[in-house]
Amino acid sequence: MNVFELKKTLGYLGFMPFCFLTVIPWVLGGDIANCAIILLTLYSSIILSFLGGISWGWSDNSYSQNLNLIYGICFSLFSFLILVLAFFNSLLSLSLSFIGFNAFYYFESKRDILFDQKIEYKELRKNLTVLVSICFLVTIAYIVNPYS
């Protein structure tokens, strides 16, 4: 298995908890749904913090490496905010997760100088961001659903 296939496999395996925790509230409901929603926001904050950290390893010939590091830390701190809010306001926490994941994709596409050259990676990141965003939207729909 080449390195990209391994990245692809691990990326989709990392997506599975998002998918699983999104389906649980719709299937089981009740207290289990509340626990699944909190776990979804906790997992998303961990992954967003991890994504913020990958900016530390980007090559930097034309952009300020210092600025990439600052943005990376900001995403990690933003994920901490999501983590704290998960226990107080799930709707806000999921909404911020949705914003954070899409903002990181935008940040990565503009600041990683090799992003456009790695076509397969770019496609994988786009697919994973879209899938995770769908999970957030479906879970938000569960929360605002008057029948939940």
N, C-alpha and C positions, 0 to 999 in steps of 0.2 A: 504494500500500500504506500503510495507516494505521500509526501507531506501535505499537499493540498487535500487529498482524499481524507486524510486523518483529521485535518482542520474541519472539513465539512461534516464528517461523522460526529466529531466532538461538539461542533456547533449545534447540530440538530439534537444530539443527546442533551445538551444544555437547555434546549428549548422544551424538552418533554415535561419538566416540572411546571413551566408556564401553562402548558396545555392541560395537564392533569389538574392543576389547582384552579383553572378556569372552568373546567367541566363539573368539578365536585359540587359547587353551590347549586347549580341547576339540577343536578341529579339527586343530591341528598338533602339540601336545604337545612334550615334550623341552625343549631349551634355549630354543627360541623361546617356549614357554609361560612359562618363567621370566622372560624379557625382557618379555613382554606383561604379566605380573602386576606387575612392577616399574614399567613405564610406566603401568599403571592407577593404582597408588598415587601415583605422581608427579603424574599429571594430576589426580587427585582432590585432592591437597594444594594444587595451584595453584588449582583452582576453589573449594575451601573458603576459602582465603585471600582470594580475590576476593570471595566472598560476605560474609566478615567485614568487608571494606572498604565494602560498600554501606550498612552501618548508619551510616556517617558522614554520609550524605546524607539521612537520614530527618528529616522535620519533627518538631518536638518541642514540643508545647504542654502535654502533661500528664505526660510522663515526663522523667526526667533525661537530658539529652543526654550528659552526662559518663559516665553508666553505660552508655549505648549504645556510646560510643566504647571504653570499657574492655572490654565484652563483645566488640566487634568485633576488638580487638587480641588478646583471648584466643583467639578462633577462628583468627586468623592464626598465633598461636604454636602452637596445637594442630595446625594443618596443617603447621607446620614439624616438629613431633614425628613426624607421620605420614611426612613426607618422609625424615627420618633413619632411622626404623624400617623403611622400605621396603627398605633394603639389608641388614638384619639378620634381620627376622622378618616375612615377607609376611602371614602369617595375622593377627598382631597389628595390623599396619598397616592391613589391609583391615577388620578388626573396628572399629578406631578410626575409620576413614573412614565406615563405616556409622553409627556412633554420632554422629560429627560432623555429617554431613549432616542426620540426623534432628533432632539438637539445634538446629542452626541454623534449620531450618524452624519448630520450636517457638518458638525465641527470636524469630524474625521475626514469627510470628503473634501473639505477646504484646506485643512492644515497638514495632512499626511501627504508629503510630496510624491509618494509612490502609489497613492490610492488609485489614481486613474490608470496607472500602468499595470496593476494587478487586477485584470478584468474578472477572473473567476472569484477572487476574494471580494471584490466590489459587489458582484452579484450575490454572493453568499451573505454579506453583511446587509445588503438591501432586503433580501428575502427574510432573514432573521428579524430585522427591525420591523418589517411589515407584519410578520406573524405575531411577534410579541405585542405590537400595537393593537392588533385584533384581539388578543387575549385581554388586554386592558379594557378595551371598549366593550367586550362581551361581559366582563365582570362588572364594569360600571353600569351596564344595562341591567344586570341582575340587582344591583343595589338600588337603582331608581325605579325598578319595576314594582308597581303597587301590589302585585300578587305574590311577591317573594316573602 
